[in-house]
Each structure stands twice: as C-alpha cells, then as structure tokens.
C-alpha cells in the first residue's frame, strides 16, 4: 500500500487512457486477481488478458467493492459507480504505470537475472545489506511481466536501495522489464538450461538476459560462464568478474570444508582474502560467491563482506502445509516475514476451506522501511480483510500495538516464542488452519514442530505450485470458452483430497469428478462448492448424494430408472445428471443400440436435467489406435446430437481425457477432463514440448546400516544376499505404505545422495533393505523413492505397471506435506 496514493485522473494521464470517470478516487493498490482483494476502495483492477480474460472477473471484483478498472473495452453490464480507464493493452498500461512510479525515485537499484539462483541471490543480498539500507525488493519470485510491476509499486520515499530480479521465458520480454526496473547495478547469476525451449539457442537466451543491464553503471558476473558472450555486455558499464578457474577481479583459488562450512580463499586487488559460507551444496556456494563479488564490487571491505557472509541464513522458497495436532492444518512460512509475503501467505490461508477457523501466528516484522505505527496498522487491516479468526502476536512491537487488532479477530499476545509455547494449551488449537509466519530470529520452527502431528518419517511431498503450473499448461491448449473438469477421484490420485480441491476451486476450474459418493461428501464437508460429478453413484447412497448436491453419472437404464424413481419419491425436479455414452471402452455407458430408447426416456423428463453428455476415449495417447479414436469421436458426436435434439436444449459435451487435450484438439468440445496430467504425467506430451512438472516426491529415511559379508541372506525367506562384502541400509517404507512387494530383490531402485541403489531381499510390511555399498550413508539420511530424477514412470517400468497404480497405492498412513512457492 502506497504512503502517497495516486489520484485516478493522474493515472489516466500516465497510461494515456480514454476514461469514464464518475467519481474521484485515490489509488494505492494494484490488482490483477479478483480473488485477492483486501482494500477495494483504494484498488485499481487491471483486466489482463492471458489464458483467462480479466474482463470476465470485473463483475466479481465490483461485487467485492472495487470501483476502478483498467480495461481494453468497457463491459456490457452496468457498473454505474465504477471508473473505467480504457487502453489498447492492459499489460502495457500496468507496466507503464510501474515504470512511471519507479522514475519518481532516484535510488540505487540492483537488477538480477540469470537462469538459476535469482531469488536466492536477491534474498541473500537483502540479508547482507539490510543493516545499512532501507531496501525494497520483489516478494518471493515475483520476477515476471506482471510480477515486476507489482513489485516496483512497493517503492516508497523511505527506500534508498532496490533489489529486483527479472525472469524471462522467451525473446522480447526483457526490454519491458528493463524499462521498468532501470537498474544501476546488474548481477548475473548462474546460466543454465531453464527456459531453453523459449529461445533458438543458448546465445540468444544470454543476449536477451543481458538486455537488463543496458544502462547499468556496474555489472557483476561469473567470467567462467561469459567466456563466449563477453562482447555482449554493455561497453559503457564497469564490470566486476569472478572466477574459480582463471584470472578475474575476484579469483577463487582454494575451496575447503571446515566444520561443516565452506571456506573460500581468493585473490582480490592483489591480496589474498577469505570467506566462510554456512552452506555446502554447489548451488549455494555459487550463489554465495556471486553475493561476495557483489559486496566487494559496490565497496564493502573484504573483512566486512566475510563477516556478513558467515551469517547468511537459509532462504525458504516455499511455504509448507502439513497435518497438525487436533485435526488442524499447519502452514509453515517461517524464516521470511515482510508485509508483501505476509499477504501472499494469507491468500493461501484463505483457500483452506476445510477449516472454518483460520489462525495467524505472527512475529514482529523487521526492516520493513515503515514506521511501527504505520506498519502494524497495515498488518491489522490486512488481518481483518483476509478473514483471520484468531490472531497470535509474538514480540514486543506487536504487543505494543495490540490495540490495532482489538476490533478484529480473537487475539493473543506474547513477549517471545518461549512465552507463546508455554501458553499454547490455553489457546486450545482445534480443527483450524494455522499460518505460522515469523522472522528468523524468533525461531518459529519450534512452534511449527509443537503444532504438527507426529508421523513416521516416510512422506509424500506435493508441490501445489507444480500442480498449478500443470493446470496452466493444459489450459493453454484450450480454445476460449472450453471448460475444465478436474479428476480428483481416488484421493486425487493419492495426492490428497481437499488440499488439491481447494486450490482447484481457487483457480476456478469448472467441475470436479470423484469416483464415489463418499468422496464427494468429504469435499462438500471441506466447503468445496464447485459442481461435483460422481462417476459410480451407488443407489444406496442417493440420499447423501442429493443432500450434498452431487451430480450422478447415469450410464445404464438400471441406474437411470433407480434415480428417476428416487427423484419421484422425494419430489425432486430437474436434478442435474450426466449421461455416459459407450463409444468403445465397453466399461460403462449406453451403447449404440440403446440410444433411441435413451432419447425417449430423457425427453420431457421433469425429474432430471441433463447437464452433460460424455464418453471416454480408449487410447487417446496411442498413435497406433488413432483410427479407433476417430471412430469414437464420430460416434460420440452422433450420440450427443441426438440427445440434444431430444432434450431441446444444449448440454455440455466432453470426451477428451488428459492425453486427448494435447493430441485431439478437435475433441475438446465444451469441456475436457484433466486427470493424471494435473499431477505431471502424460505420455502424449512430446518431450520437446513438455511443460509439465512432476508434483510429487516420495521420501523416507534410513533407520539402520549393517555390514554384510558375501552370501549372507537378507530379509524374509532368505531371498536377499550380496555378491560381495558390503553394507545394507534398512529404510522406513514397506508394502503397507504402498511400496509393493514386486519391487523386492533388486527390481526396485531408490535414490540415496543422488545414486540409484537396488533393493535387497523381500519387501516387508513396514520396511525394506537397500544395497548402499557404493554410497557413504548413516542413520537418518534421506532416501528418495521417486522425484523428478527417478520418476513415477520409472518405478512403473521397474515392475511392469502404469503410473496410476504407483500413485494410488501410496497408503493414507504416509504423511502428505504440501508446498506452495
């Protein structure tokens, strides 16, 4: 929220808009999402056009109190109290406004780009320089064409340094980001393969990224990576290079691990200098050297730079949701606390419809750049606007400003973390969603640990960010107006029910589909309001189905007759149903010979309303069966047309499953059904076009390591043995967790420290053994069953099955942990 708002008439002039202004307003908030409205009277909504047309959400924003809009055309509906600014391109208008706002402040700005490490380097530079500056930066990884202008809008008169990252995915994007950010100092991070598909070759990608530095006075870069592209750097800028292999401004010549820290020695200005980094992994070391070079380049002494780098803290790139005590959900977003990231986390908290009570545990916020009274007034307003029911403030500053929260949620205030933990039983956490958000010094991980349900160490990590990316990938393949049904049957393919459904509802998918009525009831009890189709409705549970407003699939005359009679007996009229046509699967559905009679029964039937007619493709992913798929689509067209003629009204038509979304665009009709592709698996997506992300990681840990001599037997029935003397590790996963017995005796492989190792012996109910002779391991070390390196498809191949079976076999006792970046 800006300290000095812009009058709407000034914004009209800045973006050169044709205006319909009916009232004077001052704007302090820019909105691009109608679901994230906190202060509507001060907000300006940009109706962006992308995969979803922002103009379609004007009505929703208006209903929530927004009265100022930037649009490409004024909507037909009457919004008598609204101001409309009409522009040719809404995104360009947003960027123009942000560029204007940036131009008002004559501050030093560090611009960061690269393939990997942008966000980490940005956050670490913030940590390293915060004690001497009032810094404004992108929240999280808001580095896109939309994220950058929203980030720049945060700049205020008290800031003296900006740190902004810029990410691009194709040619022509960086010019717009450079014009907005206008960095005076450029930092280039690691150049890797990320987004290679958007460019003709690596050179083109590098050239495009370096456009961010066009007007920079100083550029910091890794000389080892810019060998081929040195001439692409702006000739007017001073450069500061670092290298681990050749002469550079900062030449690292020695790297050693000392007491679990990384010790670096380098030559700088003719002298040897040193640096100690509290990280050991290669990516962190490279990012830390980039930060080291940046501090030296802008004038920090080697001694001061070393002192600051030694205290670098990990950067949490994602919030984590897990099962908590007393039927709670715990959302852990510790280590990172500022107003903008708090707003992002509160938006996620709002989506947790499975709980009626939403609780926020918040620490004092440091280095915000705002006076305390202004800062905590903003926080209090945000807490109220986001519908928080209980607020727990930890820290002296929050306690001092407790009066700001009095007319909002139920409140508790504590001096420090230990004080809050001493009183946690008095707070009585029960059946609520709890967001934990704290500055690192408060050690809120102690609160997270105390409130999380204790579970055995085998867990399935699920990336909700990846799921959203996959949803966007498939939406991008649809024509405007084509609806999306998401399949969440079988516990969302093992990934969790309400956790996945909540985010799909927030993303405004049109329908959900479950296999059985009890799955739909569970979603309704978690406050999922989307239409839900039930694929296998049991007549014995029709009462539950209608009570919870679930919509049955009717696939035979038997089930049709039973439901119509039930509707008659309970005086139901026009109940929504879905008609399944069998075009070749021969599993469920009305066959060709039954279509005429079906039409007669549906015609003028007052008890049911046919919402959709659909069928199921047998082999939409297999080129060998394309002729059969064409026959199915043709038959389906015929059946749907006949049913619509009998009904006298149009219905939603859908036959395309996950693979058909990509391979059969002419079969999209009115709606598509997205299944396992939502979870990152689709054999129909060509490898060179694969924008899907695996969203799940199944991991466990080592409980014991044993030394075994050649020929000794391992496990039940003495099935396992080693051909050589070596070591086996017992890991905490077995067939009761879903790791099938078929993986035993070397068939299955697991990842330990990046190395694939085979199973040894039979898989037991709760554990199994692996051969770790080639890897140095100890008790407690992490073991990966599947992730992006060893995929679910790889496991399926190991035992001759399909990815569906691998996912859906993961038992409910395996703890699900959800991440959102």
N, C-alpha and C positions, 0 to 999 in steps of 0.2 A: 504494500500500500504506500503510495507516494505521500511525502510530507507536504508537497505543494501540488495539488491536483490541477489538471488541465481543464479549462472551460471547453465545452463541446464545440463551440464555434471556433476556437483556436485549432482543435484537432481537424475540423473540416478544412481549414486553410492549409494545414501541414500536409494532409494527404490529398489535397486538391479534389475534394468530393463534391458532388451535387447533393445538396442537403434538403431534407424535410425536417425542420426543427420546430417542435411545438412547445418546447419548454427549455429553459436554461438549466444545464446540468454541469457538474464538475466531475471529472473522471480521474480516478486514482488506480483503478484495477482494469487490466486487460483480460478478457475471457475468450477462450477458444473451445470450451467444453461446457455444455449446458448442465452437466452433472456436478459441476464443481463451483457452485455459486454460494458465496458467503456474504457478500455485501452488495446486493443487487443495485441499490440506488447509485453507487459510485462506480459501477462496472460498465464497460463497453464491450459488447459481444461481437466478435468477428466471425461471420458466417463463411468459414473456409470451405473450399470445395476440394475434396480428395476422394478417398474411397467412399466416404459418406458426405453428403451435401449438407453443409452447415445451415443452409436456409431451411432444411426440414426440421431444425430444432429451435427455430425462433419462437415458435408457439410455446414450447416448454420453458425457454428462458424468460419469456414475457410473463408466463404464469407464475414464475418464481420472483417476479418483481423487477427484472431488467427492463430498462426503458431506452437504452442507447445501443444502436446496432450499426455495424459496417457491412454493407451488402453489395452484391452485384445487381440485384433488382429488388424492388420493394415487393414484399409478398402480397398475395391477393387478399388475405384475411385482413380484417380491420383492426389495427392497433392504434387507437386514437390518441393514446398518451405516449407514444414512442417517437423517438428521434431516429431518423434513418439517414446514414451517410452512404451515398451510392458511388461506387468506384468500379473501374473496369476489372481490377484484380484485387481481391480481398487480401491475399497473402502479401502482395507487394505493398498494400496500404499498411498492413501491420509492420512490415519491415521498414517502411519509410518513417513511420511514427517512432519506432525504436531508434533508428539512425538519428532522427532529429533530437530525441531525448539524450542520446549519447553525446551529441555535439555540444550540448549545453555545459558539459563538464570537462575542464581542462586537467585531466588526471592521467597519471601513468597507467597504461593498460598492457597487460601481458596476454598475448594471444597464443593459444596452444593448439597444435594439430599434429596428426600422425595417424598411424593405423591402430596402434595399441598403446595403452598407458595414459591416454589423455586425461581421464578423470582422476586417476591416482596422482599423476604429477600435479594437476590443478589443486587437489585437496592437500597434498604434501606441501606445495608452495604456500598455500594458505596457512598451514600449521607453522611453517618455518618463518613466515614473515608477519604473522598476526600481531606479535608483541610490539611491533614498531609502526604498524599501519592500521587504518580503518579500511577493511577490504570488502569489496563486493565481488561475487562470483556466481557462476551457474549453479543452481541447485542440482544435486545428483549428476546425471549426464544429460542435461538439457542443452545439447550442442547442435540441434538440427535447424532447419529453416524456420521452424516455429519456436523451438526451444530457446534459440539465441535471442530473438527479440523479447520474449517474455523475461529472460534473464537480465537483459540490458535495462529493462523497465525498472529494475530494482535500484539503479544508481541514484544516490541522493547527495545532497550538498556536503554531508559529513564524510563521505568516502574520499580517500586520497589515492587508492590503488584498486584497479580492477583486474581480475584474473578470469579469463573466459576461454573455454575450449570450443573448437569448431570441428564438426564432423561432416563429411560429405560422402555420398554413395555413387555419384556419377558426375559427368562433365557439366560445367556451367553453374554449379551450386556455390562455389567458394566466393565468387565475386560479390554475391549478395551478402554473405556473412562478413567479408572484409569491409564492405561499405558500412555495415552496422557497427562492428566491433572497433574498427580503426585502431589496431594495436600499435603501440610504440615499441614494444619488445616482442619478439617472436621466439617461441620454443617449439622445436620439432622433436616429437617422441619417436618410438620405435616404428619403423616402416616394415609392415608385414603383408600378409595376404588378405586381410579383412577388406571386403568390398571390392576385390579384384574384378568381380563379374560386371561391375559398372563401368569399367574402363577398357580401352583397347589393349593396353599393356601396362606394365609397371611404370614405365617412363611417363605415360600420360597421367597416371594417378599421382605421381610425385609432383609433376609440373602443376597440376591442378591444386594440390595441397599447398604448395609454396606460394600460391597467389595470395594467401592470407597475409604474407609478410611484405606485400608490395611497398608500403610506406613506412616500414619499421626502421628505427634507428639502430637496433641491435637484434641479432638473430643467434640463438644458441642451438647447436645441432651436433649430432654424432658424425664425426668425419668418416668413420668406417662405413656408414650407410649412404653417405652422399658422394662417394668417390665418382660415380658416373654422372652425377647431377649437380656438381658444384657450380657449374656455369649458370644454372637456373636460379640461383639466389640473386636477389636484387643487388645491383652493383653499388647502390648508394648507401647500403647498410653496413655497419660494422658487424663482423661475425666473431663468434666465440665458439671454437670447436673443442670437442673432447674425443678421446680415442683410447682403446685398450690395446692397440697394436702398432701405432705409428705416432710420429710427432704431431702434437696438437697443442692448443692453448692449455688444455688440461690433459696430460698424458698419464693414464693409469698404467703402472708398470708392475705392481705387486698386489695380489689378492690372496688373503688368508682368512681362515675361520678361527676366531679366538673366542672361547667361552660362549659359543652359540651366537656369535655376532660376526659380521663380515667386515674385515679390516682391509682398507684400501690405502695404498701409497701411490703418490702421483707426482709428476713434475709440473710446476706452475710458476711462471715468471722466473725461471732459472733456479728455483729452490724445490726441495722435496717437501711435500705436505702430506698429511694423513687424514683419514676419515674412518669412523666406526659406525656401521649401519646395523640396526637391530633386526635384520632380515637376512635369510639365506637363499631364498629361491631366486633364480636367474632373472625373472621379470622384475622383481622388486629391486634387485641390485642395479639393473639397467635404469629403472625409473629413478632410483636414488642418485645415481651418478648424474643423470640429467638435472636433477634438483641441485646437486652440488655445483655443477657447472653454472647453473643459473645464478645461484647466490654469489659465486665468485665474479661472474661477468657483470653483475649490477653493483658490485662494490663491497660486498661483505668480506671481511678478512678471513684467511684460511682457518684461524683459530676459532672465530665466531661461527663460521659455517660448520666446522666439525662439531662444535658444542651443540648446535641446534639439530644437526642431522642425527646425532646419537640418541636423541629423544623422540624421533619420529614414531608416531602411533599408527597401528593398522587402520585402514580405511574400510569401513563397512559399506559395500556397494549395494547391499540389498537388505530389505527387512525380511524377517523370518517369522512365520506363523506356525505354531505347534499346539498340541493339545495341552491344556493346563489342568490344574487341580480343580476339583469340584465342578466338572463339566464346563470349564472356561476354555476360551481360545486365547492364547498369549501371542501377541505380536511384538517381536523384539526388534527395535530400531535404535539400539544403544550406540554409543560412541560418536553420534553425529547429531548435534542439536542446534538448529537455527530456525528462524521463522518460516522460511520457504520450505525446508524439508519437513518441518512440522505439519505444514498444510498438506503436503503430499501424503504423509503418513495418516493424517486424519481422514483424507479422502478414502484411503484404503480401509480404515476402521469403519467408515460409513457403510461400506459394502458388506459388512459381516452381518447379514440379516438373520443368521441362525441364532443370534442372541438379541434379546430385547434391550438389554442394558449394555451400554458402551462406556468403558472407563479409560481415562488417560492418566498415566503416571509420568510426570514431567519434572525434570530438574531445572535449576537456574540455567539461563542461556547466556553464554559469554561471548564477547567480541561481536555483538550484533551491529554495532555502529549507531545504536539508538540510545537515547536517554532511558533510564529504567522505567520511568512512569509511562513513556510512550510505548516502549517495548511490551510491558506486561498488560497495558490496556489493549494493545493489538492481540496479544495471546488470549486474553479473556474474551474479547469479541469473537475471535475465531472458534474458541471452545464452545461458545454458545451457538454460533451459527452452524457448526458441524454436528449439533445434537448430542454432545457428550453428556452422559447422565451423571457420571461421578468423576470428580477431578481430584487428583492427589498431587500436591505440590511439594517438592523436596528441595530445600535450600533456603538460605537466609533472604535472598531477594524476593522469591515468590511468597514467602511467609510475610514479608514486609508489605507486599501489595495484595494481600488476601482480600481486601475489601472490593477489588475489581471483579472478583468472582462470586460475590455474595448473592446476586440476583440470577445466578445461572444454575449449574448443577450442584448436587451434593458435594461438599468439599472437605478435604483433609489436608493439613499442612504439617510438615515435619522439617526439623533443622537439617538433617542429613540422612543418608541412606541407612545407616545403622539404626537410627531412631525410627524410620519408617518400618524396617523389618521387625523391630521389637513390638510394634503395634499392629502387625498385619492381620492377626486373628481378630482384632477389634473391627477391622474394616469388613471382614466377612465376605471374601470373594466367592461368588457362587453364580454359575450359569451366566457369564458375561464375557464380552470381548474386551481384552485388556491390552492397550497400547502402552509400551514402555519406551520412553523417549528421553535420553539423557546425555549430558556432556560426559566425556570420558572420565574426568576426574571424580565423578560421583560413583563409578564402579557399579552401574546399574545391572551388569551381568549377574550380580548377586541376587537382585530382585527377580530377574528372569529365571534363574535357577530355582529359587524358592517357590515360584508360582507355576513352574512347568511340571507336568505329570512325569513321574519317573517311569522309564520304559527301558526295555532291553536294547542293546546298542545297535541292533540291526534297524536301519531306517530307509525309507524311500523319500528322497528329496525331490520335490516337484517345483519346477520353475513356472510360476504364473506369468512371468514376463515372456518366457518362451511360448507358452500357450497362446498369449495374446498375439505374439508375432506370427504364429501359425494360423490363427484366425484371420489376421490381416492378409496373409499370403493368399488364402483361398478366397477371401472377399475380393481381392484384387483381380481375380479371374472371372468375376461375375459381371454381367451387364447391370446397369442401373435398374432397380426395382425387383431384382431376383432376391427372394427371401432366403434366410439361412435357418435350417433346423440343426441343432447340435445334439449328438447322441451321447447321453450320459448314463446309459444302462450299465449294469454290472459294476456299480460303484465307480462310474466314469472310467471304465477300462482299468480299474484298480487304482485310479489316481485320486479318489476322494469324491464325495457327492456334493454336499453343499458348498465346499470350498471352490470347486470348479463351477458349479451352477451360479454362485454369487457373482463371479467375475464375468460369466457369460451374460447374466442379466444386466450387469452394469454396462456391458458392451452392446446391449440392445440386440442380441440375436432374436429371431422371431419366434422360434419354437424350441422346446426341449423334447427329447424322446427317451423313455425308460422302457425296460422290459416288462416289469410287473407293477401292479397297483401299489404295493407297499413301498417301492422305490419312489413313486410319485408322491405318496403321502408324506414320506420323510422330507422331500423337497418343500412341500407346502408348509410343513411344520417348521421348516427353516426360513419361512417367509419368502419363498420363491414364488413370484406372481406371474411368471411367463406362462403362456399356454403349454401344456404338457400332454404329449401323445403317449398312450400306453400300448405297447406292441402285443402283449399277451394278456389281455384282460380276463380275469377269472370271474365267471358268473357269481360265484360265492361271495365275491367282494365288490359287487356292483354298488352296494350301499356306501362303502368307503370311497369308491371312485367318484360317485356323484356328490358326496358330501364335500370332497376336496376339489371338485370341479376339474377332474382329469378327463381326458378325451380318449375314448377307446378306438383301437383299430378293429374294424369288423371285417373278417376275412372268409366267412362261410355263412351259409344260410342258417346253420345251427346257432352260431353266436349272434347273428343279426336278429333272429327270431327271439332268442332269450332276452336280448337287450330291449327290443321293442316292447315285449310283454312286461318287462320290469318297468319301463317308462310309463306304460299304460297304468299299471298298478300304483305307481307313485305320482301320477298326474304330472309327468314331465313333458314339456312341449319344446320342440326344436333343440334337443340336446346335441351338442357338437360331436360328430363322429368322423372317422377317417376310413375310407373304403380301400381295401388292399386287393389288387389285381394280380393274378399269377400269369406272368408272361414267359415263364420258362424256368424259374427257380424250382418250382414244384415242392415248395415247403409250406407256405400259407398263401391264401388268396383265392379269389373267384376265377375259375378257368373260363376259357373262351365259350364253351357250350352253355355256361351259366349266365352270360352277360345279359341276354334278353330278359330272362326272369328277374335278374337283379334290378334292371331298369324298371320293370313293372312294380316291384316291391318298394323301390325308392320313390317313385313318382307320387307326389301329393301325400307323402307320409308325414303326418303332423308331429310325430314324436321325436324325430331325429332331423338334424340339419347336417348335411354332408359338407364338412369344411374342406376336405381334400380327398383326392383320388390318387393313389400312388402304386408303384410297383418296385421290384428290386432287380437290379442287373446282376447277372450271374458271374460275369468275368470281364468287368469293365476295364481292368488293368492289363488284360492279356491280349496282345495283338493277334494271337492265333485264333481267338474266338470273336474277332471283330464282326464277322458276318452274322454270327448269332446275336451279338449285341444290337446290331442294326435291326434285326427281326424283332427283338424285344421292344425296341423304341417304337417301331412302326405299329406293333400290336397295341402298345400302351396308348399311343395317340388315338387309335381307333376306339379303344375302350373308354378313354376319358371323354372323347367327343360324344359318344353315345350316352354316357351317364349325364353329362351336362345338358344334353338335349332333353333327356327325361326329366331332369330336375327343373329345368327352365331358369337356371342361374349358373354363373361361372363358379368353379371351385379352384382351390389351389392344386396345381398339378406338380408332382415330383416323382422322379425316378432315379436321379443322379446321386450315387453314393460318393464317398471320398475320391476314389480313383477316377470316376466319371467327371468330376469337377474339372480336372485337368485335361482328360483325354476326349471328352464328349461334350463340348460346349453347346452343341445343338440339342442336347438332352437336359439342359438346365431348367427349361420350362419356367414355372413360377417360383420354385423353391428347390434347394439342394439339401442333402442330408450329409453333414460333415461328421464323420466318425473318428476312426483311429488317426486320420491325418491331423486332427487337432492336437494329438499327442506326439506329432513329429514323425509319423511312419506312413509312407505312401510309396509303394513300388512303382506307381505310374508317373511319378515326378522325375523327369530326366536329371541325371546327376549335374549337368552343367547349368540347369535352371533351379537347382534345389535350394529354395529359400526357407526350407523347413528347419526347425530346431528341435533336437531331442529334448524333451522337457523333464525326463526322469533320470535319477541316479539312484541305484540300489547299492547300499554300502553296509558293511559290518566291520568287525574288528577281530583281532587275534586274541584269543583267551590264553593260549599256552603254546610254547615252542618246544619240540622234543628232538633229540638226536637219535637217528635210527640207522642201524647197520644194514647193509645189503641183505635182502632176503627176509628180514623181519616183517611180519604181517601187521597190517593196519586196519582197524575197523571191524565191523560185524562180518561174520562168516569168513574172516581172514582173506578177504578179497584183494586187499591192497598190499603193495610192497614197493620198495625202491630197488632199482637195479644196481645202486651204488650206495655207499655210506652217505648220509645227508641229513637234512632237517625237514621235519614236517611242522606245520602250524595248524592248530585247531581253531576254526573260526565259528562265530556265533550265528550260523544260519543252517537250516535243515529243511526237510520236506514239509514240515508243519508251517514254515514261513513261505513256502511256495517254490523253494529251490528243489526241483523234482529229483527223484531217485535216478532218473535217466542221466543226470549229469555226473554220476559217480564213476570211479575207476578211470580217471584221466580223460573222460569225454568232455567234461566241463572245464572251463578256464576262468581264472579270476585275476584281477589286476592288483599287484602289490608293488607300490613305488614305481608305477609305470611299466612293470614287467608282467607279462602273462605267465601264470603258473598253473599247472594242472591239478585237478583233484586227485586224491589218493584214497582208494577204498570206497565202500558204500557210503551213500549219503544217509545220515541218521536223522531222527525226527527234529532235533534242535541244533545240530552242529554237523560239521564235516571237516575233513582234513585236506590240506593242500601241500604240495611239494615246494618248499621255499629254499631249497639247497643253493640256488643261484642268487638269492637276494638276502641282504642283511636286514633282519627284522627282529622285533621284540614284542613282548606282550603289550596289547593296547594299540598297536599300529593299525591303520585303516586298510581295509580290503574292499575293492570295488567289484561288484558283481556285473553291473552294466552302467555305462555312461556314454559320452559321445565318442570315446576311444574304442571301447568294446561295446557295441550297440546291442539293443534288444534283438535286432535282426541276426546279429552274430550268434547270440545264445540260441535263437530258434533254429539256426542251421546246425548248431552243435548236436541237437537232439532230434532233428528232423521234424520240427513242428512249425507253427506260424507265430508271429509276434503277438497276436491277440492272446494266445494261450499263456505266453510268458507273463504278460502284463496282468491278466485277470487272475492268475494263480497266486499272486502275492497276497498273503493272508492278512486279515484285519489286525492281527497282533503285531504286525510290522508297523512301527510308528511312521506316520506321514508328517513331513515337515515341508512347509510351503515357503517359497522365496519370491519376493517381488522387488525388482530393481527399479 
